[in-house]
Amino acid sequence: MLSRTADHLFWMARYTERAENTARMLDVNIQTSLLPQSAENAELGLRAMLGISELQEVYDQKYATLNARDVLDFMVKAPDNPSSIFSCLTGARENARAVRGTLTTEVWETLNATWLDMQKRLNKGVIETDPSNFFEWVKYRSHLSRGVTLGTMLKDEAIHFIRLGTFLERADNTARILDVKFHGGKKGNHDQELTQRDFYYWSALLRSVSGFEIYRKVYRDVITPERVAELLILRGDMPRSLLACMDEVIQNLREIRNDASAETERFAGKLHAELQFARIGEILEAGLHDTLTEFLERVFELGNRISRDFLVPMAA
């Protein structure tokens, strides 16, 4: 497969997955903002979300103050924010259009219809009236895109590049969603009131990654941060966990390997093995925030290595 074609397929999948995960992260923020909290804590949550997405500097350049309405506008509609839902779904559609002949008609029509419907919904002001409904729509369209892709495309190199992009992006975003709590809460006081709020926070976070029912089925007990972290990091049977994502990355890398990719496979395999044989107690002792930060750095490096070995190299 031509590297440019592979590049478009890889980024089509990454942008679709990123839009879904941005919707999930914003939905957590909206749900937790309904809990009783001080203005300081509300601002801390917004800064944590922007910070962990590496968007704080870009936001500050565009907006004079930090408030929930502007953050929502920036993360959903801003065309100058490359990670906004608008930019991601536009990017997915443009990459799909560039390789229209490689995709089935159903895949192309799904992505194109998503892009058209998104514009209609945003123009109607759905973000101001019912943001949670819009985020559910984004998640649904992402699910539909994946289902149509798996259900209609030939299982050749094209599907492996699409799956590779999907799960590399999902690993990155699951780590970010989990780390928002720790990124923003490092200086907090763990008093009783905070502990009570934490229960609702972790419930919202689990729902945001479609993990609430899974948690109840696996642990059959009260929600604790340690078990949430274990579920989203180390459980290979949890579809959005870091280990499950790396399982898929390893499998799809194996299917597309070439003469230059041995070191990239080794790098990915080492990261996968560390997750596979880790224990949550060791991770918590080392510091969950530090562990997730290191994971994000290594996933970024893995993405660069994949670009170098298979795709159009990223500009220096």
Secondary structure, 3 states (H helix, E strand, C coil): CCHHHHHHHHHHHHHHHHHHHHHHHHHHHHHHHCCCCCHHHHHHHHHHHHHHCCCHHHHHHHCCCCCHHHHHHHHHCCCCCCCCHHHHHHHHHHHHHHCCCCCCHHHHHHHHHHHHHHHHHHHCCHHHHCHHHHHHHHHHHHHHHHHHHHHHCCCCHHHHHHHHHHHHHHHHHHHHHHHHHHHHHCCCCCCHHHHHHHHHHHHHHHHHCCCHHHHHHHHCCCCCHHHHHHHHHCCCCCCCCHHHHHHHHHHHHHHHCCCCCHHHHHHHHHHHHHHHCCCHHHHHHHCHHHHHHHHHHHHHHHHHHHHHHHCCCCCC
